[in-house]
Amino acid sequence: MPEFFDIACNFSHKSFLHRLDEVIASAKSCGVKKFAVISANIDDIDIVRDLKLQYEEICASTAGVHPHHASELMNWTHQDLKEIISKASPNAIGETGLDYYRNLSTKEEQINAFKMQVQIAIELNLPLFLHQRDSHEDFYKILMDYKNDLPSFVVHCFTAGPKELNDYLNLGAYIGLTGWICDAKRNQELRESINEIPIERLLIETDCPYLIPKNIHPKPNKNINEPKYLPHIAKEISSLRNESYDEIAVSSLNNAELFFSKTT
């Protein structure tokens, strides 16, 4: 059975409370053997650290603050955040970036938090786990400002088209694809440009419990996404790219292991 690495698991979400062992066991039975546990806010950092320690043989982790929660950092110094991230010993910094779709934090707060975390990633020599929605111009400008020092980074949950894809690839990005790729109606641009992603830069993810693949049948209870659906996403990617399912599995696993190989 092909083996997979799910690079985006929000295991601190309430959907997984008291049943994470079951969720992981179900995923393993489908070939998903490794998981990256993602931090979204300050409170998450310690929770994610503890989950990584609990499942240390199979889990990598990130430490950082999602743009939705960027306002949490307005009274934090660079050194304060660097210290809490260092203590968590993550494999990557994030989830950070910009999200102008909802603007749950102001644009100024998001930009400040993003720059702070990019700088910390450079100082700690850790990869960046990045989020971008409706903010490509500012997001790309910030990456360009640091391009000579940027560590490895992944633009996770990539849903855009060839212009954005080309910009990120030219900076050496990894591209993370989710179950969004399974929605032919809403995702024509990405489906048409998916072959432009070099296989050595391709990562796959569920972003569970979010983003259940549109074409999963029957639908899971309460539409809660789980890592066990990662092979379904891989099959869709395989079909669109005209590459074998096994090739997608092996390449994405190797890419993820390389990406998350560092720790503080």
KEKE-169702 format. One record per residue: residue in three letters; x, y, z of N, C-alpha, C in turn. Coordinates in steps of 0.05 Angstrom, whole numbers, padded with zeros to 5 digits, always signed. Atoms other than C-alpha are relative to their C-alpha. Example, Ala and Ser with C-alpha at 12.3 -4.5 7.8 and 13.67 -1.06 7.14 Angstrom:
residues 2
ala+00018-00024+00000+00246-00090+00156+00018+00024+00000
ser-00016-00024-00001+00273-00021+00143-00015+00022+00014
end
This chain:
residues 264
met+00017-00024+00000+00000+00000+00000+00017+00025+00000
pro-00016-00025+00000+00028+00069-00018-00003+00015+00027
glu+00000-00014-00025+00046+00112+00042-00001+00030-00005
phe+00004-00029+00003+00028+00186+00052+00008+00015+00025
phe-00006-00019-00022+00047+00246+00094-00020+00023-00004
asp+00019-00022+00001-00011+00294+00108+00013+00025+00013
ile-00016-00023-00010+00023+00362+00115-00016+00021+00015
ala+00017-00020-00014-00036+00399+00146-00022-00013+00016
cys+00020+00012-00017-00074+00370+00205-00004+00019+00024
asn+00007-00018-00022-00109+00417+00253-00011-00017+00024
phe+00008+00020-00021-00110+00365+00309-00008+00013+00026
ser+00008-00014-00025-00121+00418+00363-00030+00008-00002
his+00028-00007+00004-00191+00430+00334-00018-00017+00017
lys+00019+00015-00017-00250+00410+00377-00012-00025-00013
ser+00010+00023+00014-00272+00361+00323+00015-00026+00007
phe-00017+00023-00005-00215+00316+00344+00004-00006+00030
leu-00003+00004-00029-00221+00322+00420-00010-00028+00007
his+00008+00026-00012-00223+00254+00455-00002-00022-00021
arg+00001+00022+00020-00218+00215+00389+00024+00000-00019
leu-00023-00003+00018-00150+00231+00360+00013-00027-00005
asp-00011+00026+00004-00125+00160+00370-00015-00015-00022
glu+00018+00013+00020-00184+00135+00329+00005+00012-00028
val-00005-00013+00026-00172+00187+00274+00027-00008-00012
ile-00027+00008+00009-00098+00169+00269+00000-00029-00009
ala+00001+00028+00007-00112+00095+00268-00015-00004-00027
ser+00014+00001+00025-00163+00104+00212+00017+00009-00023
ala-00018-00010+00021-00113+00144+00172+00022-00020-00006
lys-00021+00020+00004-00058+00092+00182-00010-00023-00016
ser+00011+00023+00015-00104+00038+00156-00004+00006-00029
cys+00002-00008+00028-00110+00078+00091+00027+00007-00012
gly-00027-00005+00010-00035+00087+00084+00011+00027+00008
val-00011-00026-00009-00028+00156+00116+00016-00005+00026
lys-00017+00008-00021+00031+00145+00161+00012+00023+00016
lys-00012-00022-00014+00056+00214+00179-00018+00025-00002
phe+00018-00022-00003+00023+00279+00199+00015+00025+00009
ala-00010-00025-00010+00042+00352+00207-00022+00014+00015
val+00020-00012-00017+00004+00384+00264+00004+00030+00000
ile-00003-00029+00007-00010+00458+00250-00009+00017+00023
ser+00007-00020-00020-00010+00516+00299-00014+00024-00014
ala+00015-00023+00011-00059+00573+00287+00001+00025+00017
asn+00000-00023-00017-00053+00618+00347+00019-00004+00024
ile-00019+00002-00022-00012+00631+00410-00007-00024+00018
asp+00008+00022-00017-00052+00581+00452+00006-00027-00013
asp-00005+00025+00014-00042+00528+00399+00029-00009+00002
ile-00029+00007+00002+00034+00530+00403+00007-00022+00020
asp-00006+00021-00021+00038+00491+00469-00016-00025-00005
ile+00016+00023+00005-00019+00445+00450+00012-00017-00022
val-00012+00014+00022+00013+00427+00384+00027-00013+00008
arg-00026+00012-00010+00081+00417+00418-00006-00026+00015
asp+00007+00023-00015+00048+00368+00466-00010-00023-00017
leu+00009+00021+00018+00014+00330+00410+00023-00012-00015
lys-00024+00010+00014+00080+00324+00373+00015-00019+00019
leu-00014+00017-00019+00112+00295+00436-00016-00026+00005
gln+00017+00024-00004+00053+00247+00446+00002-00019-00023
tyr-00001+00017+00024+00058+00221+00375+00026+00005-00015
glu-00026-00010+00011+00132+00236+00364+00010-00017-00024
glu-00010+00017+00021+00144+00177+00317-00013+00006-00027
ile+00016-00004+00025+00092+00200+00266-00007+00029-00005
cys+00009-00028+00003+00082+00275+00276+00023+00020-00002
ala-00015-00025+00000+00118+00338+00255-00018+00022+00010
ser+00017-00022-00010+00094+00406+00280+00009+00026-00011
thr-00006-00027+00006+00091+00479+00265-00006+00017+00025
ala+00006-00019-00022+00091+00539+00313-00002+00027-00013
gly+00003-00027+00011+00063+00606+00293-00029+00009+00003
val+00026-00014-00003+00002+00651+00285-00012+00005-00027
his+00015-00003+00025-00048+00648+00228-00008+00030-00003
pro+00008-00028+00003-00066+00715+00197-00027+00008+00013
his+00026-00006-00014-00137+00709+00226+00006+00010+00029
his-00006-00005-00028-00104+00714+00295+00024+00020+00003
ala-00023-00017-00001-00050+00765+00278-00002+00022+00021
ser+00004-00021-00020-00080+00816+00326+00011-00009+00027
glu-00011+00010-00025-00056+00770+00383+00029+00010+00004
leu-00028-00007-00002+00015+00793+00367+00006+00029+00002
met-00004-00029+00000+00005+00868+00370+00016+00010+00024
asn-00015-00008-00024+00034+00872+00440+00024-00018+00006
trp-00023+00018-00003+00087+00819+00429+00025+00011-00013
thr-00025-00007+00013+00159+00834+00415+00010-00023-00017
his-00013+00020+00016+00200+00797+00364+00012-00022+00018
gln-00014+00019-00017+00240+00765+00420-00019-00017+00016
asp+00020+00015-00014+00178+00744+00459-00010-00024-00017
leu+00010+00020+00018+00151+00706+00399+00021-00021-00007
lys-00022+00019+00007+00218+00676+00381+00005-00019+00023
glu-00005+00017-00023+00227+00649+00451-00022-00022+00003
ile+00021+00020-00003+00159+00614+00454+00000-00020-00023
ile-00002+00019+00023+00169+00585+00384+00024-00018+00005
ser-00024+00017-00005+00239+00560+00402-00005-00021+00021
lys+00006+00019-00021+00213+00526+00465-00018-00023-00010
ala+00018+00021+00011+00162+00488+00423+00015-00019-00018
ser-00017+00017+00018+00218+00458+00379-00016-00009-00024
pro+00015+00008+00023+00176+00459+00316+00017-00008-00024
asn-00013+00006+00025+00194+00433+00247-00003+00022-00020
ala+00005-00023+00019+00168+00496+00213-00014+00022+00016
ile+00013-00024-00012+00142+00566+00229-00026+00005-00015
gly+00025-00005+00013+00069+00579+00216-00023-00013+00016
glu+00008-00010+00026+00015+00578+00197-00001+00030+00000
thr+00000-00029+00002+00029+00650+00177-00004+00009-00029
gly+00005-00011+00027+00015+00695+00118-00020+00023+00001
leu+00020-00021+00002-00041+00741+00096-00026-00012-00010
asp+00027+00008+00009-00116+00732+00088-00018+00024-00001
tyr+00016-00024+00003-00154+00791+00060-00029-00007-00007
tyr+00028+00009+00006-00217+00749+00047-00018+00007+00023
arg+00017-00005-00024-00243+00756+00118+00010+00024+00016
asn-00011-00022-00016-00195+00807+00149-00009-00001+00029
leu+00007+00003-00029-00208+00779+00219+00020+00015+00017
ser-00019-00020-00011-00145+00818+00237+00004+00021-00022
thr-00003-00021+00020-00130+00884+00202+00023-00007-00018
lys-00022+00005+00019-00084+00885+00142+00027+00007+00013
glu-00024-00009-00013-00032+00923+00183+00010-00021+00020
glu-00006+00021-00020-00035+00870+00239+00011-00025-00014
gln-00009+00024+00015-00028+00814+00188+00028+00004-00011
ile-00026-00005+00013+00031+00845+00152+00022+00000+00022
asn-00020-00001-00022+00068+00859+00218+00005-00028+00011
ala-00003+00027-00010+00055+00788+00243+00015-00018-00020
phe-00013+00015+00021+00076+00758+00177+00030+00006-00001
lys-00028-00008+00002+00141+00797+00173+00016-00010+00025
met-00013+00009-00024+00158+00780+00245+00006-00030-00001
gln-00004+00029+00001+00149+00706+00233+00020-00008-00023
val-00020+00005+00021+00189+00707+00167+00028+00005+00012
gln-00026-00006-00012+00246+00740+00205+00009-00022+00020
ile-00007+00021-00020+00243+00688+00261+00007-00026-00014
ala-00007+00024+00015+00243+00631+00210+00028+00002-00011
ile-00028-00004+00010+00306+00660+00179+00020-00003+00022
glu-00018+00001-00022+00339+00668+00246+00003-00028+00011
leu-00001+00027-00010+00321+00597+00268+00006-00021-00021
asn-00005+00018+00023+00335+00567+00199-00021-00022-00001
leu+00022+00019+00002+00266+00535+00197-00017+00007-00024
pro+00018-00006+00023+00218+00528+00138-00025+00015+00009
leu+00025-00015-00005+00155+00570+00132-00024-00015-00011
phe+00025+00012+00008+00085+00542+00129-00020+00024-00004
leu+00013-00026+00007+00046+00597+00092-00029-00003-00010
his+00028-00002+00008-00026+00617+00080-00004+00026-00015
gln+00006-00024+00016-00049+00666+00026-00028-00002-00011
arg+00027-00001+00013-00120+00685+00007-00007+00029-00006
asp+00008-00026+00010-00140+00745-00035+00020+00022+00008
ser-00020-00019-00010-00074+00779-00016+00027-00004-00015
his-00025+00008+00014-00024+00756-00069+00020+00023-00002
glu-00019-00022+00005+00006+00825-00084+00017+00006+00024
asp-00015-00006-00024+00025+00841-00012+00016-00024+00009
phe-00014+00025-00008+00043+00769+00004+00025-00004-00016
tyr-00023+00004+00017+00089+00763-00055+00021+00022+00004
lys-00019-00022-00005+00121+00831-00042+00017-00006+00025
ile-00014+00006-00025+00139+00810+00029+00020-00023-00005
leu-00019+00022+00006+00170+00745+00004+00023+00010-00016
met-00022-00011+00016+00209+00783-00048+00019+00017+00016
asp-00017-00017-00017+00235+00831+00006+00021-00017+00014
tyr-00018+00017-00015+00267+00771+00040+00012-00022-00018
lys-00006+00022+00018+00283+00729-00022+00029-00010+00003
asn-00028+00008-00002+00358+00728-00010+00006-00017+00025
asp-00004+00015-00025+00349+00697+00059-00022-00020+00006
leu+00023+00018-00005+00284+00658+00053+00008-00029+00004
pro-00004+00029-00003+00286+00587+00081-00020-00014-00019
ser+00021+00015+00015+00244+00532+00048-00027+00010+00009
phe+00027-00007-00008+00171+00549+00047-00021-00014-00017
val+00022+00012+00014+00105+00518+00027-00023+00020+00000
val+00025-00015+00002+00045+00557+00002-00022-00022+00002
his+00018+00022-00005-00006+00511+00033-00028+00007-00010
cys+00027-00003+00011-00077+00501+00007-00001+00019-00024
phe-00002-00017+00024-00059+00531-00060-00025-00004-00017
thr+00025+00002+00016-00122+00547-00100+00000+00019-00023
ala+00000-00021+00020-00100+00600-00149+00008-00011-00027
gly-00007+00008+00027-00078+00599-00222+00029+00004-00007
pro-00028+00000+00010-00015+00603-00265+00017+00024+00008
lys-00016-00023-00007+00006+00674-00248+00011-00003+00028
glu-00010+00003-00027+00010+00662-00173+00018-00024+00002
leu-00017+00024-00001+00038+00592-00183+00028+00006-00010
asn-00026-00006+00012+00094+00618-00227+00016+00018+00019
asp-00014-00017-00018+00111+00673-00177+00012-00016+00023
tyr-00009+00016-00023+00117+00623-00120+00022-00020-00008
leu-00020+00019+00009+00155+00571-00159+00027+00013-00006
asn-00024-00014+00005+00205+00623-00181+00016+00007+00025
leu-00013-00005-00026+00220+00635-00108+00008-00027+00014
gly-00007+00026-00011+00230+00560-00097-00020-00013+00018
ala+00021+00010-00018+00164+00546-00062-00007-00029-00005
tyr+00016+00024+00002+00132+00480-00047-00029+00008-00002
ile+00028-00006+00004+00059+00478-00066-00017-00022+00013
gly+00017+00019-00014+00008+00445-00021-00028-00001-00012
leu+00027+00003+00012-00056+00417-00053-00018-00015+00019
thr+00021+00012-00018-00119+00400-00013-00022-00012-00017
gly+00023+00011+00013-00186+00369-00028-00015+00021-00017
trp+00011-00020+00018-00203+00435-00062+00003-00008-00029
ile-00005+00009+00027-00174+00403-00124-00021-00018-00011
cys+00021+00019+00008-00232+00355-00124-00026+00013-00008
asp+00024-00014+00007-00283+00409-00139+00004+00013-00028
ala-00005-00008+00027-00283+00416-00215-00014+00027-00007
lys+00015-00024+00007-00335+00472-00216+00014+00026+00010
arg-00011-00024-00012-00298+00521-00171+00030+00003-00005
asn-00029+00001+00000-00227+00503-00187+00013-00004-00027
gln-00009+00005+00027-00218+00505-00262+00028+00010-00005
glu-00026-00011+00004-00157+00550-00261+00022-00017+00011
leu-00020+00016-00012-00118+00507-00214+00002-00027-00014
arg+00000+00026+00014-00139+00442-00248+00015+00002-00027
glu-00013-00003+00026-00113+00470-00314+00030+00005+00003
ser-00029-00007-00003-00046+00492-00285+00015-00020+00018
ile-00012+00019-00019-00033+00432-00240+00025-00014-00011
asn-00023+00013+00012+00016+00402-00289+00025+00017+00000
glu-00023-00018-00001+00061+00463-00281+00015-00002+00027
ile-00014+00004-00025+00078+00442-00210+00020-00022-00003
pro-00020+00022+00001+00144+00403-00211-00006-00020+00022
ile+00007+00021-00020+00133+00337-00176+00017+00001+00025
glu-00017-00002-00023+00192+00351-00131-00008+00024+00018
arg+00010-00023-00016+00154+00413-00105-00029-00004+00009
leu+00028+00006-00006+00087+00379-00095-00004-00012+00027
leu+00008+00011-00026+00058+00367-00025-00030-00002+00000
ile+00029+00004-00002-00011+00341-00008-00010+00001+00029
glu+00010-00005-00027-00056+00355+00051-00030-00001+00000
thr+00030-00001-00004-00126+00350+00079-00008+00026+00012
asp+00008-00023-00016-00125+00413+00122-00023-00007+00019
cys+00022+00010-00017-00171+00371+00166-00002+00016+00026
pro+00026+00011+00008-00223+00381+00194-00014+00016-00022
tyr+00012-00017+00020-00235+00432+00139+00003-00013-00028
leu-00005+00006+00029-00240+00425+00063-00005-00029-00008
ile+00007+00027+00009-00274+00358+00055-00002+00000-00030
pro+00001+00001+00030-00265+00337-00018-00029-00002-00009
lys+00028-00003+00010-00328+00355-00057-00011-00026-00010
asn+00010+00024+00013-00332+00288-00092+00003-00025+00017
ile+00000+00023-00018-00326+00243-00031-00029-00010+00003
his+00027+00012-00004-00386+00195-00027+00004-00027+00014
pro+00019-00018-00012-00417+00181+00020+00014+00022+00017
lys-00011-00022-00016-00406+00247+00057+00004-00009+00029
pro-00004+00008-00028-00375+00238+00126-00018+00016+00019
asn+00017-00012-00020-00413+00256+00189+00009+00029+00005
lys-00005-00028-00005-00418+00332+00197+00021+00012-00019
asn-00020-00010+00020-00372+00340+00136+00027+00005+00013
ile-00026-00003-00013-00312+00332+00181+00021-00015-00016
asn-00022+00012+00015-00249+00320+00140+00019-00014+00019
glu-00020+00015-00016-00197+00270+00165+00023-00007-00018
pro-00023+00009+00016-00128+00248+00143-00005-00025-00017
lys+00005+00025+00015-00156+00182+00119-00010+00006-00029
tyr+00010-00007+00027-00184+00220+00058+00023+00010-00018
leu-00022-00009+00016-00114+00240+00035+00004-00017-00026
pro-00004+00015+00025-00108+00181-00014-00021+00007-00021
his+00020-00009+00020-00173+00205-00047+00010+00024-00015
ile-00011-00024+00013-00140+00272-00060+00023-00007-00018
ala-00022+00008+00017-00078+00238-00086-00009-00013-00026
lys+00011+00012+00025-00120+00198-00136-00010+00021-00019
glu+00009-00022+00017-00151+00262-00162+00024+00014-00013
ile-00024-00013+00011-00083+00294-00170+00013-00018-00021
ser-00011+00019+00019-00057+00232-00204-00014+00000-00027
ser+00016+00000+00024-00114+00233-00254+00005+00026-00016
leu-00003-00025+00014-00105+00307-00270+00028+00004-00012
arg-00027-00003+00009-00030+00302-00278+00010-00022-00018
asn-00008+00023+00016-00029+00236-00316+00025-00013+00011
glu-00022+00014-00013+00020+00208-00266-00012-00022+00017
ser+00010+00023-00015+00013+00143-00228-00006+00008+00029
tyr+00007-00004-00028-00019+00142-00160+00024-00005+00018
asp-00024+00006-00016+00044+00109-00132+00021+00022-00002
glu-00020-00021+00004+00088+00163-00162-00007+00025+00017
ile+00009-00023-00017+00046+00218-00128+00005-00006+00029
ala-00004+00008-00028+00049+00180-00062+00030+00002+00008
val-00029+00001-00007+00125+00168-00063+00012+00028-00001
ser-00012-00027+00002+00143+00238-00087-00009+00019+00022
ser+00011-00019-00020+00097+00276-00040+00010-00008+00028
leu-00010+00009-00025+00120+00233+00019+00029+00009+00004
asn-00028-00008-00002+00194+00245+00004+00003+00030+00003
asn-00002-00029-00001+00182+00319-00007-00007+00010+00028
ala+00009-00009-00027+00145+00326+00060+00021-00007+00021
glu-00020+00008-00020+00198+00287+00098+00024+00019-00002
leu-00022-00019+00004+00251+00333+00069-00007+00028+00012
phe+00009-00026-00008+00211+00396+00083+00000+00002+00031
phe+00003-00001-00029+00197+00379+00156+00024-00012+00015
ser-00022+00015-00012+00266+00349+00170+00015+00017+00021
lys-00014-00017-00019+00291+00409+00211-00017+00004+00025
thr+00013-00008-00025+00275+00426+00283+00018+00018+00015
thr-00017-00019-00016+00298+00480+00331+00015-00015+00021
end
